[in-house]
Amino acid sequence: MDNAIVTFGISAFWMLLEILYSYLFLSAFFSRRVNRMHCFFTYFLFWIVMILLPYAVSDHIPIIFLFYPILLTTSLFLFQGNFWVHILISLLCVLILGISDTVFPYGICSLLSISFEDLSAKRLTFLVIVTLGKLFNFLIAWLIHRFRKAGQPQDIQPQWVFLSLLFPLVSFIMLFIVFSSFQNRDDLPKSVFVLSIAISIANLAIIYLVGLMEKSTKVKHELSLLNQQMETQAQSILALEKSYRAHRTAAHEFSHRMQTIDDLLSKGEYVEARKYVKQIQGIQTTRVFGINSRHPIIDAILNSKYQTAKENSIDMQIHVNDLSTVSLPTDALVVL
């Protein structure tokens, strides 16, 4: 009874790894047509069907032949894309899964220098090795998913990929050493078997946590860039407001001075009017615009900076060409 429960639990775990493998593989090539919750429930149903399927069909029918039509139906239901592309990608997914399930155990047998029959006789060792093979399939699909998602190439950060693969690699080396040390025994002790399965499950958790850390770091970086952009825009707005107030003040001053000159001339006080004009000219020489690019927005911004530098006794030299043909929007110029 205990062996039957263990076998059923291991089979359910294998099928879970294959379901996760298929989801990552398909989502690397197609965009979802349903939301995340519908996708979860559909794959959960897929998992239940595949667990119960061996008990409902003949032992002479390989499960992988039934896996393909169910996978294709799930792909068409959950993901967008051309029907024939779905057939091809689903077939490729099943072929990679079948080849890996065959090659991985025989590869371990070659490394341990034992025959496949001897490995099959060691029940617990065989279960752990097959579990590692399923985990290897999951890693393949995860790598494909990392390099492309929904048919689009992804921006890869090597450090995160390295961290994600480091724990599975170390786990594989550790388990291989364990298998080698128990090679001449009849089978693995149950404690080692449980530890091996726990390490396999921990690999999934580590990959998931590293993915969350990568997403969190990416979001923080995007927020930092957004804050910098907002600060730059705020500074630009303040500079424009300061420039607007300065020009408004200058316009009021010009209006008042013109009114004063008009009053002096209307009274015939030409000498006083001439003195007042010279006085204004002396003040205005400190406000001569030093930059003329023939573009009013650029001139307003650069001359504001030039005037600020002059007021603070800073020698500022700017050489510009004719920018009258610049066609960027005003808000873009201000941010730039």
C-alpha positions in Angstrom: 0.0 0.0 0.0 2.8 2.4 0.9 4.7 1.6 -2.3 1.5 2.3 -4.4 1.0 5.6 -2.7 4.7 6.6 -3.2 4.5 5.5 -6.9 1.3 7.5 -7.4 2.8 10.6 -5.8 6.0 10.4 -7.8 4.0 9.9 -11.0 1.8 12.9 -10.2 5.0 15.0 -9.6 6.5 13.8 -12.9 3.3 14.8 -14.7 3.4 18.2 -12.9 6.9 18.8 -14.2 5.8 17.8 -17.7 2.8 20.2 -17.5 5.1 23.0 -16.4 7.5 22.1 -19.2 4.7 22.2 -21.8 3.4 25.6 -20.5 6.8 27.3 -20.6 7.6 25.8 -24.0 4.3 26.9 -25.6 4.3 30.3 -24.0 7.8 30.9 -25.5 6.2 30.9 -29.0 2.6 32.0 -28.5 0.7 34.8 -26.6 -2.1 33.8 -24.2 -5.7 34.3 -25.3 -7.1 33.9 -21.8 -6.2 35.4 -18.5 -3.8 33.8 -16.0 -6.6 32.3 -13.8 -8.2 30.5 -16.7 -4.8 29.3 -17.8 -4.1 27.9 -14.4 -7.4 26.0 -14.1 -7.0 24.6 -17.7 -3.6 23.3 -16.9 -4.8 21.9 -13.6 -7.4 20.0 -15.4 -4.8 18.9 -17.9 -2.7 17.6 -15.0 -5.6 15.7 -13.5 -6.5 14.1 -16.8 -2.9 13.0 -17.4 -2.6 11.5 -13.9 -5.8 9.4 -14.3 -5.2 8.5 -18.0 -2.9 5.6 -17.3 -5.6 4.0 -15.2 -8.2 4.4 -18.0 -6.3 3.1 -21.1 -4.6 -0.1 -22.0 -0.9 -0.6 -21.0 -0.1 -1.3 -24.7 -0.8 2.3 -25.6 2.2 4.7 -24.8 1.0 7.6 -22.8 3.1 10.0 -24.9 0.8 9.3 -27.9 -2.2 10.4 -25.9 -0.2 13.3 -24.5 0.2 15.0 -27.9 -3.6 15.5 -28.8 -4.4 16.7 -25.3 -1.5 19.1 -25.4 -2.5 20.3 -28.9 -6.1 20.9 -27.8 -4.8 22.8 -24.7 -2.5 24.9 -26.9 -5.3 25.9 -29.3 -7.6 26.8 -26.4 -5.1 28.9 -24.3 -2.8 30.4 -26.9 -3.2 32.5 -30.0 -1.6 31.6 -33.3 -1.9 29.8 -36.6 -3.4 26.3 -36.4 -0.6 24.6 -38.3 2.0 26.4 -36.2 0.3 25.0 -33.1 0.5 21.5 -34.6 4.3 22.0 -35.3 5.2 23.6 -32.0 3.2 21.0 -30.0 4.8 18.2 -31.9 8.2 19.7 -31.3 7.4 20.0 -27.6 6.4 16.3 -27.4 9.5 15.2 -29.4 11.9 17.0 -27.1 10.2 15.5 -24.1 10.3 12.0 -25.5 13.9 12.2 -26.6 15.0 13.7 -23.3 13.1 11.0 -21.3 15.0 8.4 -23.3 18.5 9.9 -23.5 18.8 11.1 -19.9 18.4 7.7 -18.1 20.8 6.0 -20.6 23.2 8.9 -20.2 23.2 8.4 -16.4 23.7 4.7 -16.9 26.8 5.5 -19.1 28.2 7.8 -16.4 27.6 5.2 -13.7 28.9 2.4 -15.9 25.8 0.2 -15.3 23.2 -1.2 -17.6 19.7 0.1 -17.9 18.3 -3.2 -16.6 20.5 -2.9 -13.5 19.3 0.7 -13.0 15.6 -0.4 -13.4 16.2 -3.0 -10.8 17.2 -0.3 -8.3 13.7 1.0 -7.9 14.4 4.1 -5.7 17.5 5.0 -7.7 15.5 4.7 -10.9 12.7 6.9 -9.6 15.2 9.7 -8.6 17.0 9.6 -11.9 13.7 9.8 -13.9 12.7 12.7 -11.7 16.0 14.5 -12.5 15.3 13.8 -16.2 11.9 15.5 -15.8 13.5 18.4 -14.0 16.1 18.6 -16.9 13.2 18.9 -19.4 11.7 21.7 -17.2 15.1 23.6 -17.3 15.2 23.3 -21.1 11.8 24.8 -21.4 12.6 27.5 -18.9 15.8 28.5 -20.8 13.8 28.7 -24.1 11.1 30.8 -22.3 13.8 33.1 -20.9 15.4 33.8 -24.3 12.0 34.3 -26.0 8.5 34.9 -24.7 5.3 35.0 -26.8 7.5 34.8 -29.9 9.6 37.9 -29.0 13.3 37.8 -28.0 13.9 38.8 -24.4 16.5 41.0 -22.8 18.7 38.5 -21.0 20.6 39.4 -17.8 23.4 36.8 -17.6 23.7 37.1 -13.8 20.1 36.0 -13.3 20.4 33.1 -15.7 23.6 32.0 -13.9 21.9 32.2 -10.5 18.9 30.2 -11.7 21.1 27.4 -13.1 23.7 27.4 -10.3 21.5 25.5 -7.8 20.3 22.8 -10.3 23.9 22.3 -11.5 25.2 21.9 -7.9 22.3 19.6 -7.1 23.0 17.4 -10.1 26.7 17.1 -9.1 25.8 16.3 -5.5 23.2 13.6 -6.5 25.6 12.1 -9.0 28.2 11.7 -6.2 25.5 10.1 -4.1 24.5 7.7 -6.8 28.2 6.8 -7.4 28.7 6.1 -3.7 25.7 3.7 -3.6 26.5 2.2 -7.0 27.5 -1.2 -5.5 24.4 -1.5 -3.2 21.1 -2.9 -4.0 19.3 0.4 -3.9 19.3 3.9 -2.3 18.3 4.2 1.4 14.8 5.6 1.8 16.3 8.7 3.6 18.5 9.4 0.6 15.6 8.9 -1.7 13.4 11.4 0.2 16.3 13.9 0.3 16.9 13.6 -3.5 13.2 14.2 -4.2 13.2 17.2 -1.8 16.3 18.6 -3.6 14.5 18.3 -6.9 11.4 20.2 -5.6 13.7 22.8 -4.1 15.2 23.4 -7.5 11.8 24.5 -8.8 11.3 26.8 -5.8 14.8 28.3 -6.3 14.1 29.0 -10.0 10.8 30.6 -9.2 12.3 32.8 -6.4 15.2 33.9 -8.6 12.6 34.9 -11.3 10.7 36.9 -8.7 13.9 38.7 -7.7 14.7 39.5 -11.3 11.3 41.0 -11.9 11.5 43.0 -8.7 14.9 44.3 -9.6 13.7 45.2 -13.1 10.6 47.0 -11.7 12.9 49.0 -9.3 15.1 50.0 -12.1 12.2 51.1 -14.2 10.8 53.1 -11.3 14.2 54.7 -10.8 14.3 55.8 -14.4 10.8 57.1 -14.2 11.6 59.1 -11.1 14.7 60.6 -12.9 12.6 61.5 -15.8 9.9 63.1 -13.6 12.6 65.1 -11.8 14.1 66.3 -15.1 10.6 67.4 -16.3 9.9 69.1 -13.0 13.2 71.0 -13.3 12.4 72.0 -16.9 8.9 73.2 -15.9 10.4 75.3 -13.1 13.0 76.7 -15.4 10.3 77.6 -18.0 8.1 79.2 -15.3 11.1 81.2 -14.1 11.8 82.3 -17.7 8.1 83.2 -18.2 8.1 85.3 -15.1 11.3 87.0 -16.1 9.9 87.8 -19.6 6.6 89.0 -18.1 8.5 91.3 -15.7 10.6 92.6 -18.6 7.5 93.3 -20.6 6.0 95.3 -17.7 9.2 97.2 -17.4 9.3 98.0 -21.1 5.7 99.2 -21.0 6.4 101.5 -18.0 9.6 102.9 -19.5 8.0 103.6 -22.9 5.2 105.4 -21.0 7.9 107.4 -19.1 9.7 108.4 -22.3 6.3 109.4 -23.9 5.5 111.6 -20.9 8.9 113.3 -21.0 8.6 113.9 -24.8 5.1 115.2 -24.5 6.3 117.8 -21.9 9.2 118.8 -24.1 11.8 117.6 -21.7 14.1 116.3 -24.4 17.3 116.4 -22.4 15.7 114.4 -19.5 14.3 111.9 -22.1 17.8 111.5 -23.6 19.3 110.9 -20.2 16.6 108.4 -19.3 17.2 106.5 -22.6 21.0 106.3 -21.9 20.3 105.1 -18.4 18.0 102.3 -19.8 20.7 101.4 -22.4 23.2 101.0 -19.6 20.9 98.6 -17.7 19.9 96.6 -20.9 23.5 95.9 -21.9 23.7 93.3 -19.1 20.6 91.5 -20.6 21.8 91.2 -24.2 20.9 87.8 -25.5 24.2 86.0 -26.2 22.7 83.1 -28.1 20.8 83.2 -31.4 20.0 79.9 -33.0 17.0 81.2 -34.9 14.8 78.9 -32.9 12.7 80.7 -30.3 12.3 77.8 -27.8 16.0 76.9 -27.9 16.9 80.5 -27.6 14.7 81.1 -24.6 16.1 78.0 -22.8 19.8 78.7 -23.6 19.6 82.4 -23.0 18.0 81.8 -19.6 21.0 79.7 -18.7 23.3 82.2 -20.2 21.7 85.1 -18.2 21.9 83.0 -15.0 25.6 82.4 -15.6 26.3 86.1 -16.2 24.5 87.0 -13.0 26.8 84.6 -11.1 30.0 85.8 -12.8 30.4 82.6 -14.8 32.1 82.8 -18.2 29.8 80.8 -20.5 30.5 80.3 -24.2 28.1 78.5 -26.4 28.5 78.0 -30.2 25.4 77.0 -32.1 24.4 76.7 -35.7 21.2 77.7 -37.4 18.6 75.5 -35.7 15.5 77.0 -37.3 14.8 73.7 -39.1 14.6 71.6 -35.9 11.1 70.1 -35.9 11.0 68.4 -32.5 7.9 69.1 -30.3 8.3 71.8 -27.7 7.9 69.4 -24.7 10.6 67.1 -26.2 13.0 70.0 -26.6 12.4 71.1 -23.0 13.1 67.6 -21.6 16.1 67.3 -23.9 
